[in-house]
């Protein structure tokens, strides 16, 4: 999932004062969207509109913040917390469009705007976080919270607002504030450069194979090539092109990593934390680095044991093909796929015809309908940012509860991977109290259709679609009042639960039978093929889990350093992998120079959350399995309540209310064949 990059959540109470000349009035951000559901008016938005809108948005929010801070009345929830929560309408409006489109409709012009506006936004955020008079008013309300007549959601908003200010530096001593601001600006600029380097390096590589076939570093082309190419030397070349990105040359990210890790440590120290990980985890369910390491290590040992057994099998196969050759990382996928075919007699070419993109998407829609009663009505007349994106009205009965954009195929302007984000989050309008529906975006990079075939997915890609759709449901089903604690604005080690739990329905034979149909004949997937797919679920789990856990442990190692030091990411990573005993035939899922999760997209000291919430999702789905009904209405209603609640209630309280007990790791280990 992609976290939204906004300064503060909410809507302002201010008018658009200052937009006086004709040029300003022509800027589509400086007025209401005259569109269905107030969707961004993509057709009118030009690159030259962003920067003026950002600057005006920051100006307006500053005026609002000054009005709150300088209010002569005694601070109350109504005159301090509420107007702060709803400050920044224009800034959120432009941010919600710009930062989402910069990842799927990027251009040199968009990059230039990002480079200019990023330090401005960082400074603006610091101006708010370090506003002493504003924080004193917020603290005054917080200190008397027990005597206030607040409902549960209001109390949660107050507590989260106060905590957010403390974590953002409100208590930083005056003599350290200049350095604190400098660090925030440097971190913001470096994360932007890191992401741009990865995108450029990925786009720069193309390997011509003849017959018009081209291999790129986008996973939909790179991974199938690595699984099927019999030419070992060619596999090695293409593997290195992928694994060695951004380690030197024009798009070198190694010096950026050195700076980022040390700057984040210094900032955490200023905030009173021993490490950056301690600062991050203080706002998560895990709470401490020790808890994260404990979680990861309980799965690492059985996963590594299985990975070693897999390695031994592939080594024998390589030796039969090339006597004396030693298995290397560029051999792993090739022999894994070869053995998978031998063991399970199942090839991508056999599986893909039953998993057309349309069929899988409709399968996800069907699951949401059976669980929550939702329907999805495509509307090509809605405003859109790209001809390839599909826009849906999401219906709960006769009511439209949200808009969903689904954007599935690679473009040079789109970063790799898959994510969910939002152009606008769900909340209630400050003035009218009416519900403001969310506008959600799901972005993937699946192989395009051809002249004679629709887009056909492998099974991993099918799970990816269900995964991101689960994030979308979290945003779409939100029923909260305040924007900053609505939808997916939950702790990072909880936010993956709604997405990962959906993968369980994707892979369950009973559900697969309903949506997986041959794209030519319409024939339902045969029972025998379902059995083979199900049997293959635990195949290769040694590799899958060790590369994921290795990346998670590498992330934690970077952000648990306690003293400033020069970091050579290549050496640091090598030592980290040696420490945990990762076998040389496997590398971390992401090598440091292109590990965007922990250096650009908000998963720093948080990549563990995929495993942390995997325990939750396996345990949650176990409840449906135990009930004997995968769409048990009572359980579905309870889980919908969890999705609707956002961060208005402690997430683990919500989970225990749904499950009736604390989660167990056993279902996860069993599902992955690691018991």
Steps between C-alpha positions, in 0.01 A plus 500: 500500500605857430456741789371842402747784528304782662609753756192473720168339435180688464308791355548868566238745626658780297379640171725517197607856572785628290393337173422829331641514153370319195796263487433391858132445428591279204691268731262204551623450857368845597135405502262210541533206266198536272500125443300195611574425866748792495762278341816693404451670164787313336430639153553859615802443724831600338849473645522878536205493742670295771763734640270804538242276667758355739620846597150639545403188699791547738417871534138427584586233752751729669227763538269241654770375738582857605133564571484192727827578677410865563142439614450695824234259627585212730601195290223246450443197283269710282723804448837323480489130407215522249629798299848348497363168376317675219783730397666474162220440249684633198832347599343157538310549176810561290713248691241227449525545124865587448672233707277223367542600136874549541524125560288388207515795257851627567696735272806725519263789571339313790844410635608864488189605692560228760859613548388859555199434719639223723724727713221759517259238635758377747555850634125562510444182699772602744346846539182330619662233716731750670237772551531545876177691551301247296643205691437669836131526410487136384680387816261702717203317348681166528585554866133551590372220276355290782272783607372573150173360372652328196375192320742217423590625152560854624723368778696293251546805276624708792746234611631437149533874429701558817717196438556607140632838608735348756631251244541778244722705728277726707722441805831549316709758693528839333875466455452180298207609285711643215686170462174306532351700214813452293487123552137480394572696184804288414309175562210613282729599212710183520200267498377674186837462326519133602163424341583690183828310463324164532239593240763627255730202551210259450389671180855521365544124454360309204643174371414408142455124464407482132161438341392830647521367857639739758586445867470796735542528876126521556400189692230387251771451234811445714369217719347283224830533312700389805270200543515377142828607336724192448806712416686526831734778390206708381317438827807623687519818292134587548509410870792735559324776310214468750697438819777754436278800431593829664817373667727724291505716190247761396222376731714413803294483820772378738602844627133591540451195724800598712354846552141388554582243766718742694263794464210290623705384799596857587139615471383216726764595759380861497148368561627303799519151349796264501455398136286586200327164542408587860337821376310326218381204707380711790200579278446140385353186651845342538623790719866388521779366274531197728137408430561527126813284509313242709215489249733460201733249662223257592441456126859543380636170632238268343506707180879479467491127565252455217701729272810286550304189404378679185856603417625143522234386254582774249873436533448139394302615197768750400774240543314269264488778239848640560725269703710691750293818485396662828147632544479879484217750564432526125441125491246486782183604320583292194545173691222581744262535206639187336452291816158650559395378158639155572341472842167658430480478122387860497635772273418867477387438145238258635395718792486844336211430259271452801612822666426774255525843659128556449413168666722564802369852544141373486597230748619765744179697446298185563673431831429857612138452399459175693673636809374856510223533241699740281466530122731676254356693209748612236433852377716610204348848519670580831806728481818300447873564502598235242309308230623171649351563844151365574263698722232331712217624715500282811146423609362389835143429404382808311761727657832595346748472788819564304679527168764246401765544229685188383814549287659171404781518241862625490589835348834677485343772715390255771721364776520123538303299753141513615332731747178655624462867581228764498424827329268579790437316825160441657388743773206714603473856376586745776216740419215273396586174674429317174710201404775573245561184301855377435670499159733199499769395254647152442811488281672183370746401228353192331598377154295671230250322277614409150321511167356152554505459881369697796734579788566163664630485856705240677375399840734731694368794299145392575580513871655845449175629351301360793757648740479856369123467472496416871673830571239669281217346704660638816476848351163454332318360804627765741220656711685757708451865581852638502734464201826442687370184672284367216554218253855373464647755743585224747834374637726358233509156655122483480439659160593181312237286675205602277710438189670177593186336632343537153771276354350211696175523304693530174679170553224298662378222266133571570540862394740434214241273342261796473723751321782315321365431149679434173513821302409321174243241600360639825563157654548508878845404617519119531502346847829330421669830423357655817646212699839551338495872575396429857769235539756743362413766759772379734746440218792741501403648837857466623611748236194724525525536877876533529528774238212688666630454854854586391373832365307562821802425718724714280255789546512460877879479502531831317267676739618353830851644474561714807799709394572704188729314263604484138281240330603320186163338416659215306726404790230566759257274316759227456576500873130503590431198279803316634383561857164329441651220293327574170632255245688667209264353242226735627514877532281735700172563318623853434866588502571825679558736203147441365320415826236770457278379784751597767661800335211676323148367557459507876589145604830595669525280809164368384559239231447238771133596493432267206597207721344643817166541328536167319460342842182703546359425154556125528341500844209715378423274205523202733186633668308464171648155440405385849144624448458279192386798291754712313242778482357460850266802535565553870878494457480714187300762691760501778786534253317775314474687830878470533542645149249778562665613822832627365712615792208613714564202731824329594554253212580201720184566697310484172677177405430327830135611479482332158692184590407458863863434595858603438646388163700178467803442275404138437267558200773696322767236554260229389387688189860557395607144567743609770372303796 
